[in-house]
Amino acid sequence: AIKCTPQKTIIFFLILEAGKRLRPDRREVVLPAYTCPVLAYATCAAGLRVRLVDMDPLTLDYDRAALERAIGPQTLAVVSVHPLGLPRPLDGVRARAHAAGAFFVDDAAQAFGARGPEPATCTGAQGDAGLFSFGPGKPLSAGGGGAALFNDASLAAAAAEIFAAWPRPRLASQLLAWVRIAALAVATHPRGWWWVARLGRGAA
């Protein structure tokens, strides 16, 4: 049974499952040490090992020396994030991942629609797979869920085949999603936010 359902978790899980199908001998996923914990959760749910790599506090990007040491023959995927919605340069990380035979995943969950440092580039569109989240608080929120974008045709085909075999959401879960969206719409409206603020004051 697939348990990793919140926000982007299931989308990243799908990308990893597709990667495993294409490169079953690889068992590690390289993640930045400062990122959303659901990436590590999805990695473990896929039966893979998490390899955390330190970040440069000045750039909020990978420490390149530490990244070089972390990538190896067991690396299935290297994930870059754009923390706090700030686009990070990806060319060096992508090139290193590909040189090692690993997939490169561009995680734009916090930076949907942002333009990267390279001219005419959009976050989420620069990897073998891109990752987006539509959860509460994200730049484009639909109350939950996410999306994947693929530039690698074989990875896209494997993901589509895996997704087609997954069970469809039950009616109860779909209704719950609509309730969550309605509650979010009310809470973020100026009049609704007045009630949310009062509830928070009462809890304090």
N, C-alpha and C positions, 0 to 999 in steps of 0.2 A: 504494500500500500504506500502511496505517495503522501508524505506528511508535510513536506515543506511548502506550504501554500501562501504565507503572508507576502504581499507586495512582490518584490522582484525575486524572491527566493526560488520560486518554482521556475522562473525563466532562466536563472543561472544554472539551476539543477538540470534543465533541459539541455543547455549548451554543453555542460560537462558530460552528460550521458551520451550526447552525440560525439563528443571528442573521444570518449572511451571506446565507442564502437569503431572509430577509425584508427585509433592508436592504443590498443588494449594493453600494451606492454608498459605504458607510462602511468604513474600512480600519484604524482605530486602536482599541486596547484600553488603557484607563487602569488601571494597577496601582500599588499602594503600593510604594515603593522598598525597603521591608523586608518581604519575604514569601518564600514557598517558590519556588525558581527554576523549578519545573515549570510554574507559571502562564505564565511568559515562554516556556518551551519549547513549550507547547501553542499559544500565540498565534502563534509563528513557524511551527509546523507547519501551522496553519490559513491561512498566507499573509497574516497581518496584522502590523501594526506595534505594537510595545510602546511605551507612553508611561508612563514611570515618574514618580511624583509623590512629593516629599518628605513625610515624616511628622513630626508633632509629637512630640518625644521625651518630653514630659510625659504625653501621652495615648495614645501608640501608635496614633493615628488620623491621617487625612490632614491635612496643613497646608491649611486651607481656602482660603487665598489662592492657594497653588500649584495646588490642584485646580481652582479657578475658571479659572485661566489655561490649564490643560491640556485642559479639555473644550471641544469645538467641533463643527463640522458633520461632521468626519470620524470622530467618536467612535462606535464601534459598541456598546461596553459599558464600564461602569465597575464595577470589582470592589472590594468591601470585604472585609477579612479581620478575624478576631478573634484577634490574635496571642497565643500562650501560653495560649489558652483563655479570654481575658478578653473578654467581650462588649463591643462598641463601639456607640455610638449611630449609627443608620443613617438617620434621617429626613432630615437635611440633605443627605447624599450622594445618597440615592435621589431626592429632589426635584430636585436639580441635574441628575442624569443624565436624568431624564424630561423636564425642561424643555428639554434639548438634543436630545431625540428618541432618546436612547441607552437600551439595556437596562441594568438594574441587577442585578448578580450578588452574592449573599450567600454568601461562602465561609466555611463552618463546619467546615473540615477539622480544625482544632485545637480546636474548641469544640462538638463534638456533644452535644446535650442541654442546653447552657447556656441560661439565661434572659437575655434582653437587658435593657438599662436601662429600656425602655418596659414598662409592665405587661403581663403575659400574652403575652409574645413569646418565641419560641424562635429561636436562631441558626440560620441556614440557611433559614428560612421567610419572610424579609422581602423577598426580591428577586423580580424577574421569573423568575429561576432561582436555586436554592440548590445548593450544592456540598458534598458530604461525602466523607471518605476513611476507609477501613477498613484502612489499612496498619498495619504494626508500629509500636507506640508511640502510636497514636491512642487517644482516649478509648474508642472501641468498635472493637476490632481483630478482623478476620476473616482476617488474614494478607495482605491485599491487596485491591485493588478500591476501588470507591466508588459513590456514588449521586447522582442529580440530582433535585431537586424543582422543579416549575414552578407559578407563579401566573399566568403569561401563557399563555392557551390557544393562541394562534397559534405561540408559541415551542415549546410542548409538542408540538403537532402536527407541526411541522417536524422536531423532534428525533426523534420516534417514526418518522417516515418515513425519515429518514437512517439511524437505528439498524437498522431492519428490513432495509435493503439491505446492511448490513455482513456480512462472512463470519462464521460461527460459530467459536468457539475450537476448535482442534484437540484431539484426545484427549490428545496429549502435553502440551500446555500446561495442560489441566485436571488431569492427574495431577501435574504439577509444582506446581500451586497447592495440591493436597491435601498434598503432601510439605512445602511451605512452612508450611502451617497446623499440621501435626503437629510440625514442628521448633520452631515458635514456642510451641506448647503445652508441649512438654518444657522449653524454655529458660526459660519464665516460671514453671514449677512450682518450689516451694522446693528440691526435690531436684535438679531439672535445672539450676537456677541455680547450684548448687554446682559443677557441671561447667563451666558457662560462665565462672564466675569464675576457676576454675583455668586454663582455656585462655587467658584474658586475661592472667593473671599470667605464664604461660609465654612469651607473645608479648612481654611487656615485658622 
